[in-house]
Amino acid sequence: MKSLPYFCRGEVIRGFGRGSKELGIPTANFPDCVVEHLPADIGTGIYYGWACVGNGDVHKMVMSIGWNPYYKNTKKSMETHVIHKFKEDFYGETLSVVMVGYIRPERSYDSLEALIAAINGDIAEAKVQLERPEHVKLRSDNFFTSHSSSSSSSAASSSSSSSSSSSQTIINGH
């Protein structure tokens, strides 16, 4: 995937309401405008990387991109599980992420327990992969400090894009 690492941000919106309730694994959902701007070579599946809510700390994350076959969704989504315990929901906050690697394709499961086990395996894999030096350095990328907390529009790009003025709300990478 030549578009990795891929940087994007957007406002956290309400999703299907399953992450915390059914799975015990809360997710932050991006709006359609972020999902629609994914490069063609970033297909459906499970990714890992770094995430920051608002102006907070940068944490490890896993992200599902696709239709979540277990639930038979009809709408493509980007659901981010930030590997951190938050005290409260953060709907409406800006979520900034950098996807740095791919774990596996999305697939359906025979049971909710099997889905939860797979997600927990993805989380464990992300934790290991994000300790690699080439991934650790992205945790402190200036992308995480270059946005205004008042900006709720989407921004996205791969690392190969050129920088844009910090006065714009759409940032091409850095």
C-alpha positions in Angstrom: 0.0 0.0 0.0 1.9 3.0 -1.3 -0.4 5.4 0.5 0.8 4.3 4.0 1.4 6.1 6.2 -1.9 7.8 5.7 -2.8 10.9 7.7 -6.5 11.9 8.2 -8.6 13.8 10.6 -12.3 14.5 11.1 -15.0 15.1 13.7 -16.0 12.0 15.7 -19.6 11.1 14.9 -22.1 8.6 16.4 -21.7 5.2 14.8 -23.8 2.1 15.0 -23.6 2.0 18.8 -22.1 -1.5 18.9 -18.4 -0.9 19.9 -18.9 -0.2 23.6 -22.3 -1.9 24.1 -22.0 -5.2 22.3 -18.2 -5.6 22.0 -16.8 -3.8 25.0 -14.4 -2.2 22.6 -15.4 1.4 22.0 -14.8 3.0 18.6 -14.7 6.5 17.2 -16.3 6.9 13.8 -15.3 9.3 11.1 -18.0 11.0 8.9 -18.6 10.0 5.3 -16.5 12.8 3.9 -13.4 11.3 5.5 -14.2 7.7 4.4 -14.9 8.9 0.8 -11.5 10.5 0.5 -9.5 7.3 1.2 -6.9 6.6 -1.6 -7.9 3.7 -3.8 -5.0 1.5 -2.6 -6.3 1.6 1.0 -8.8 -1.2 0.9 -11.1 -2.6 3.4 -9.5 -4.4 6.4 -7.9 -3.8 9.7 -5.1 -1.2 10.1 -2.9 0.0 13.0 -1.4 3.4 13.8 -1.5 6.4 16.1 -4.5 8.5 17.1 -5.1 11.8 19.0 -8.4 13.2 20.3 -8.5 17.0 20.1 -5.2 18.3 21.5 -4.7 15.3 23.8 -2.0 12.7 23.9 -1.2 10.4 21.0 -2.1 6.8 21.6 -1.9 3.5 19.7 -5.0 2.5 17.7 -6.5 -0.1 15.4 -9.0 0.8 12.7 -11.6 -1.2 10.8 -12.3 0.1 7.3 -15.2 -1.5 5.5 -18.6 -2.9 5.8 -18.1 -5.1 8.9 -19.3 -8.4 7.4 -20.5 -9.8 10.8 -23.1 -7.0 11.0 -23.7 -6.9 7.2 -23.4 -3.1 7.1 -24.6 -1.5 3.8 -22.4 1.6 4.4 -18.6 1.7 4.4 -17.2 3.0 7.6 -13.9 3.9 9.4 -14.1 2.8 13.0 -11.1 3.6 15.2 -10.4 2.0 18.5 -8.0 4.1 20.4 -6.0 1.9 22.8 -6.5 4.0 25.8 -9.2 4.3 28.5 -11.1 7.6 28.2 -13.3 8.9 31.0 -16.1 10.0 28.7 -17.3 9.9 25.1 -15.8 12.5 22.7 -18.4 12.9 20.1 -17.8 16.2 18.2 -14.1 16.2 19.0 -11.5 16.1 16.2 -9.8 12.8 15.8 -6.4 12.8 14.1 -5.0 9.5 13.0 -2.0 8.1 11.1 -2.5 4.6 9.7 0.9 3.0 9.4 0.3 -0.6 8.7 -2.2 -3.3 7.6 -3.1 -6.3 9.8 -5.6 -8.3 7.8 -8.7 -8.2 5.6 -12.1 -7.8 7.1 -14.0 -11.0 7.4 -17.2 -12.4 8.9 -17.4 -14.5 12.1 -19.7 -17.3 13.2 -20.2 -15.7 16.6 -19.9 -12.4 18.5 -17.3 -14.1 20.7 -15.1 -15.0 17.7 -15.4 -11.4 16.5 -14.3 -10.1 19.9 -11.4 -12.5 20.0 -10.2 -11.4 16.5 -10.4 -7.7 17.5 -8.4 -8.4 20.7 -5.9 -10.2 18.5 -5.7 -7.2 16.3 -5.1 -4.9 19.3 -2.3 -7.2 20.5 -0.7 -7.2 17.0 -1.0 -3.4 16.8 0.8 -2.9 20.1 3.7 -5.1 18.9 4.0 -3.5 15.5 3.8 0.1 16.8 7.0 -0.6 18.9 9.0 -0.8 15.6 11.3 2.2 15.3 9.9 3.3 12.0 6.4 3.4 13.5 7.4 4.9 16.9 8.7 8.0 15.2 5.3 8.8 13.7 3.8 9.2 17.2 5.6 12.5 17.5 4.8 13.6 13.9 3.9 17.3 13.6 0.6 16.3 12.1 -0.7 15.7 15.6 0.2 19.3 16.7 -0.6 21.1 13.4 -4.3 21.5 13.6 -6.6 24.0 15.2 -9.0 22.5 17.8 -11.8 24.4 16.2 -11.4 22.7 12.8 -13.9 19.9 12.3 -13.5 19.4 8.6 -11.8 16.4 7.2 -8.2 16.3 6.1 -6.2 13.5 4.6 -3.1 12.6 2.7 -0.2 10.2 2.4 3.2 11.2 3.6 4.3 11.9 0.1 2.1 14.9 -0.3 3.4 18.4 0.0 2.7 20.6 2.9 0.0 23.3 2.8 -0.4 26.5 4.7 -1.4 26.1 8.3 -4.2 28.6 7.7 -6.1 26.1 5.7 -8.5 23.7 7.3 -7.5 20.8 5.0 -4.0 19.7 5.6 -2.1 17.6 3.1 -0.1 15.4 5.4 1.8 17.9 7.5 
